[in-house]
Amino acid sequence: MIKIPKTDLRVHPLCLGANVFGWSADEQESNAVLDAYASHGGNFIDTADAYSQWKPGNQGGESETLIGHWLKKKDRKKFVIATKVALLNTRPGLSAANILAACDDSLRRLQTDYIDIYYSHRDDAKTPMEETLGAYAKLIKAGKVRYIAASQHTGARLQEALSISAKHALPSYIALQDQYNLVHREPFESEQAPVLAANGLGSFPFYGLARGFLSGKYRPGLKIDSVRAEGVAEFYSDQNWKIIEALRDIAQARSAPVSAIALAWLRSHPQVCAPIASARTPTQLEEIVQIIELSAAEMTRLNTLSTPQKPLT
């Protein structure tokens, strides 16, 4: 288990992303994935009130609802549940009124009395940070939220929020969630990671597998039948195909899934606590839940091929 800095939370090294629940995975499939994850000792589930409002006929909250049905049958204390506020179409932004109302909605859907980590899903420049953080203070005092974190905040805005928290004795973000993976290393490495390091905070990268591109199933000229296939096309490049080839080589040598190798690379970053990855089936879950530590030679090969603007140290 990994201890999240600035908290008393201990979590599995893989955070299970629940964005597919209620979208490409129905309740039966979602339950099967959750059961498989728990069978590996998994205890860290990431969702949001906005999941999965993009599916025709959905209103948002579907993922939380499915997790709530599953969680009700389990020992709640054994799981760390993270959800988010700001991007649900019917509850947008980080105003105090919206945060307080959205939290109650999420608690009801999740069928729980508290949220372990409550994220600001995206920065809201229209709302003063003091107002946002003040709302979180009320939720923490009421016992509805244990810790707060930031998602999709620039390094500068994250530092501004941390400074305001310190100045006004308000709750402080304990982590950042943003896109980071082998084929998308910036701006995390040059702009956000330094702020995390300076403040002793951790990170939970989303799109750790680049929407599935780093799973190894994509190949030049091969058409993949997946709801994510169109979004993955942005990663098609000669350089990135070389990264995929290297991942396959390492995976084959270790008799391990390609996805597990890509996630192992993420865990090597000193500010990464646990990458987030999702699965539609127990088979896919088995590909991402394996915990591997890469050798220095394997890291050098992958870092060289991915050529970031600022190399890892």
C-alpha positions as CSV (number, residue, x, y, z in Angstrom):
1,M,0.0,0.0,0.0
2,I,1.0,3.6,-0.7
3,K,0.6,6.3,1.9
4,I,-0.7,9.5,0.3
5,P,1.4,12.5,1.5
6,K,-0.4,14.9,3.9
7,T,-3.0,12.3,4.8
8,D,-3.5,9.1,6.8
9,L,-4.8,7.3,3.7
10,R,-3.1,4.2,2.4
11,V,-4.0,3.1,-1.1
12,H,-3.3,0.4,-3.6
13,P,-0.6,1.4,-6.2
14,L,-3.3,1.4,-8.9
15,C,-6.2,3.7,-8.6
16,L,-9.2,2.3,-10.4
17,G,-10.7,4.8,-12.8
18,A,-14.5,4.5,-12.9
19,N,-15.2,6.8,-15.9
20,V,-16.3,3.8,-18.0
21,F,-19.0,2.7,-15.4
22,G,-22.4,3.6,-16.9
23,W,-20.8,4.3,-20.2
24,S,-19.0,1.4,-21.9
25,A,-19.5,-0.9,-18.9
26,D,-23.0,-1.6,-17.5
27,E,-23.8,-2.4,-13.9
28,Q,-23.0,-6.1,-14.2
29,E,-19.7,-5.4,-16.0
30,S,-18.8,-2.7,-13.5
31,N,-19.5,-5.0,-10.6
32,A,-17.3,-7.7,-12.1
33,V,-14.4,-5.2,-12.5
34,L,-14.8,-3.8,-9.0
35,D,-14.9,-7.4,-7.6
36,A,-11.7,-8.3,-9.5
37,Y,-9.9,-5.1,-8.3
38,A,-10.9,-5.8,-4.7
39,S,-9.7,-9.4,-5.0
40,H,-6.2,-8.0,-5.7
41,G,-6.3,-5.9,-2.6
42,G,-7.4,-2.8,-4.5
43,N,-9.1,-0.2,-2.4
44,F,-8.8,3.2,-4.3
45,I,-11.7,4.1,-6.7
46,D,-11.8,7.4,-8.6
47,T,-15.0,8.8,-10.1
48,A,-16.8,12.1,-10.6
49,D,-20.4,13.4,-10.6
50,A,-20.0,14.2,-14.4
51,Y,-19.3,10.5,-15.3
52,S,-20.8,9.6,-17.7
53,Q,-23.0,12.4,-18.9
54,W,-21.5,12.2,-22.4
55,K,-23.4,9.0,-23.2
56,P,-26.7,9.7,-25.0
57,G,-29.5,9.3,-22.5
58,N,-27.3,9.8,-19.4
59,Q,-27.6,12.7,-17.0
60,G,-24.4,12.3,-15.1
61,G,-23.9,10.6,-11.8
62,E,-24.2,7.1,-13.4
63,S,-20.7,6.0,-12.3
64,E,-21.3,7.2,-8.7
65,T,-24.6,5.4,-8.6
66,L,-23.1,2.0,-9.8
67,I,-20.3,2.3,-7.3
68,G,-22.8,3.1,-4.6
69,H,-24.8,0.0,-5.3
70,W,-21.6,-2.1,-5.1
71,L,-20.1,-0.3,-2.1
72,K,-23.3,-0.7,0.0
73,K,-22.6,-4.4,0.1
74,K,-19.0,-3.9,1.3
75,D,-17.1,-2.7,4.3
76,R,-17.0,1.0,3.5
77,K,-14.0,1.6,5.8
78,K,-11.8,-0.6,3.6
79,F,-12.1,1.6,0.5
80,V,-10.9,5.1,-0.4
81,I,-13.4,6.8,-2.6
82,A,-12.5,9.9,-4.6
83,T,-15.0,11.9,-6.6
84,K,-15.2,15.4,-8.1
85,V,-17.2,18.5,-8.5
86,A,-17.4,21.3,-11.2
87,L,-18.0,19.6,-14.6
88,L,-21.5,18.1,-14.3
89,N,-23.7,20.1,-16.7
90,T,-26.4,20.6,-14.0
91,R,-23.9,21.5,-11.3
92,P,-21.0,23.5,-13.0
93,G,-18.2,25.4,-11.3
94,L,-16.7,25.8,-7.9
95,S,-19.0,28.3,-6.2
96,A,-19.7,27.5,-2.6
97,A,-23.4,26.9,-3.2
98,N,-22.6,24.5,-6.0
99,I,-20.0,22.6,-4.1
100,L,-22.2,22.1,-1.0
101,A,-25.2,20.9,-3.1
102,A,-23.0,18.7,-5.4
103,C,-21.4,17.0,-2.4
104,D,-24.8,16.0,-1.0
105,D,-25.8,14.7,-4.4
106,S,-22.6,12.6,-4.7
107,L,-23.0,11.2,-1.1
108,R,-26.5,10.1,-2.0
109,R,-25.5,8.4,-5.2
110,L,-22.5,6.7,-3.5
111,Q,-24.6,5.7,-0.6
112,T,-22.0,6.8,1.9
113,D,-21.7,9.4,4.7
114,Y,-18.3,10.7,3.6
115,I,-16.0,11.2,0.6
116,D,-12.3,10.4,1.2
117,I,-10.9,12.8,-1.5
118,Y,-13.1,15.5,-3.1
119,Y,-11.6,17.0,-6.2
120,S,-12.1,20.4,-7.8
121,H,-12.5,18.7,-11.2
122,R,-11.3,21.7,-13.1
123,D,-10.0,25.2,-12.2
124,D,-12.8,27.8,-12.0
125,A,-11.3,31.2,-12.6
126,K,-14.7,32.9,-12.2
127,T,-15.0,31.9,-8.5
128,P,-12.6,33.3,-5.9
129,M,-10.4,30.5,-4.4
130,E,-11.3,31.7,-0.9
131,E,-14.9,30.9,-1.6
132,T,-14.2,27.5,-3.0
133,L,-11.8,26.5,-0.2
134,G,-14.3,27.9,2.4
135,A,-17.0,25.6,1.1
136,Y,-14.6,22.7,1.5
137,A,-13.9,23.8,5.0
138,K,-17.6,23.5,5.8
139,L,-17.8,20.0,4.3
140,I,-14.7,18.8,6.2
141,K,-16.1,20.2,9.5
142,A,-19.4,18.4,8.8
143,G,-17.5,15.1,8.3
144,K,-18.7,14.8,4.7
145,V,-15.2,15.1,3.2
146,R,-11.9,14.0,4.6
147,Y,-9.4,15.6,2.1
148,I,-9.6,17.8,-0.9
149,A,-7.5,17.8,-4.1
150,A,-7.1,19.6,-7.4
151,S,-7.7,18.3,-10.9
152,Q,-6.7,20.1,-14.1
153,H,-5.0,23.0,-12.4
154,T,-1.8,24.6,-13.8
155,G,1.2,24.6,-11.5
156,A,0.7,28.4,-10.9
157,R,-2.9,28.1,-10.0
158,L,-2.2,25.1,-7.7
159,Q,0.5,27.1,-5.9
160,E,-1.9,30.0,-5.6
161,A,-4.5,27.8,-4.0
162,L,-2.0,26.4,-1.6
163,S,-0.8,29.9,-0.6
164,I,-4.4,31.0,0.0
165,S,-5.0,28.0,2.2
166,A,-2.0,28.7,4.3
167,K,-2.7,32.5,4.6
168,H,-6.4,32.1,5.6
169,A,-6.1,28.8,7.5
170,L,-8.3,27.0,5.0
171,P,-8.2,23.3,3.9
172,S,-5.4,22.7,1.5
173,Y,-5.2,20.5,-1.6
174,I,-3.3,17.3,-0.9
175,A,-2.7,16.2,-4.5
176,L,-3.1,16.9,-8.2
177,Q,-4.8,14.9,-10.8
178,D,-3.9,15.7,-14.5
179,Q,-2.9,14.0,-17.7
180,Y,0.5,12.4,-17.6
181,N,1.9,9.4,-19.5
182,L,4.7,8.3,-21.7
183,V,3.4,10.1,-24.8
184,H,2.2,13.2,-22.9
185,R,4.8,14.3,-20.4
186,E,4.3,18.1,-20.5
187,P,3.3,20.3,-18.9
188,F,3.3,18.0,-15.9
189,E,7.1,17.5,-15.6
190,S,8.1,21.2,-16.1
191,E,5.2,23.1,-14.6
192,Q,3.2,21.0,-12.2
193,A,5.6,18.4,-10.7
194,P,7.9,21.2,-9.3
195,V,5.0,22.7,-7.4
196,L,4.1,19.3,-6.0
197,A,7.7,18.6,-5.0
198,A,8.1,22.0,-3.3
199,N,4.9,21.4,-1.2
200,G,5.4,17.7,-0.5
201,L,2.3,16.7,-2.5
202,G,1.5,13.7,-4.6
203,S,-0.1,13.1,-8.0
204,F,-2.6,10.7,-9.4
205,P,-2.2,10.9,-13.2
206,F,-5.2,10.3,-15.4
207,Y,-5.0,8.9,-18.9
208,G,-2.0,6.9,-17.6
209,L,-2.4,4.7,-20.6
210,A,-3.2,7.5,-23.0
211,R,-6.8,6.5,-23.5
212,G,-5.6,2.9,-24.1
213,F,-2.9,3.7,-26.7
214,L,-0.2,2.5,-24.3
215,S,-2.1,-0.8,-23.7
216,G,-0.3,-2.3,-26.7
217,K,-3.4,-3.2,-28.6
218,Y,-3.0,-0.4,-31.1
219,R,-0.7,-0.9,-34.2
220,P,-0.1,1.1,-37.3
221,G,-2.9,0.4,-39.9
222,L,-4.9,-1.7,-37.4
223,K,-8.5,-0.6,-36.8
224,I,-9.7,-1.0,-33.2
225,D,-13.4,-1.3,-32.4
226,S,-13.5,0.8,-29.2
227,V,-15.4,3.9,-28.0
228,R,-12.0,5.5,-27.3
229,A,-10.4,4.7,-30.7
230,E,-11.1,8.1,-32.2
231,G,-9.5,9.9,-29.3
232,V,-6.4,7.7,-29.4
233,A,-5.6,8.7,-33.0
234,E,-3.9,11.9,-31.8
235,F,-1.1,9.8,-30.4
236,Y,-0.3,8.1,-33.8
237,S,3.2,9.1,-34.7
238,D,6.5,7.4,-35.7
239,Q,8.0,8.3,-32.4
240,N,5.1,7.0,-30.4
241,W,5.0,3.7,-32.3
242,K,8.6,3.2,-31.3
243,I,7.6,3.7,-27.7
244,I,4.9,1.0,-28.1
245,E,7.5,-1.3,-29.6
246,A,9.8,-0.8,-26.6
247,L,6.9,-1.4,-24.2
248,R,6.1,-4.7,-26.0
249,D,9.8,-5.8,-25.8
250,I,10.0,-5.1,-22.1
251,A,6.6,-6.7,-21.5
252,Q,7.6,-9.8,-23.4
253,A,10.9,-10.1,-21.6
254,R,9.1,-9.9,-18.3
255,S,6.1,-12.0,-19.3
256,A,3.9,-9.1,-18.2
257,P,1.1,-7.0,-19.9
258,V,2.1,-4.0,-21.9
259,S,-0.2,-1.8,-19.8
260,A,1.6,-2.8,-16.6
261,I,4.9,-1.7,-18.0
262,A,3.5,1.7,-19.1
263,L,2.0,2.2,-15.5
264,A,5.3,1.1,-14.0
265,W,7.0,3.9,-15.8
266,L,4.6,6.4,-14.3
267,R,5.2,5.1,-10.8
268,S,8.9,5.8,-11.2
269,H,8.2,9.5,-11.0
270,P,8.8,10.7,-7.4
271,Q,5.6,12.8,-7.3
272,V,3.3,10.0,-8.6
273,C,1.6,8.1,-5.8
274,A,-0.7,5.9,-7.9
275,P,-1.7,6.2,-11.6
276,I,-5.3,6.0,-12.6
277,A,-6.4,3.4,-15.1
278,S,-9.8,2.0,-16.0
279,A,-11.1,-1.4,-17.2
280,R,-14.3,-2.5,-18.8
281,T,-13.8,-6.2,-18.0
282,P,-11.9,-8.3,-15.4
283,T,-9.6,-9.4,-18.2
284,Q,-8.6,-5.8,-18.8
285,L,-8.3,-5.3,-15.0
286,E,-5.7,-8.1,-14.9
287,E,-3.6,-6.2,-17.4
288,I,-3.3,-3.1,-15.3
289,V,-3.3,-4.3,-11.7
290,Q,0.1,-6.0,-11.9
291,I,2.7,-4.0,-10.0
292,I,6.2,-3.9,-11.6
293,E,9.4,-2.0,-10.9
294,L,11.4,-1.2,-14.0
295,S,15.2,-1.5,-14.2
296,A,17.4,1.5,-14.8
297,A,18.1,0.2,-18.3
298,E,14.4,-0.2,-19.1
299,M,13.7,3.3,-17.8
300,T,16.5,4.8,-19.8
301,R,15.2,3.2,-23.0
302,L,11.7,4.5,-22.5
303,N,12.8,8.0,-21.4
304,T,15.1,8.3,-24.4
305,L,12.3,7.3,-26.8
306,S,9.8,9.6,-25.3
307,T,12.1,12.7,-25.4
308,P,10.3,15.1,-23.1
309,Q,11.0,18.8,-23.0
310,K,12.4,18.3,-19.6
311,P,13.8,14.9,-18.7
312,L,13.0,13.0,-15.6
313,T,15.5,13.3,-12.7
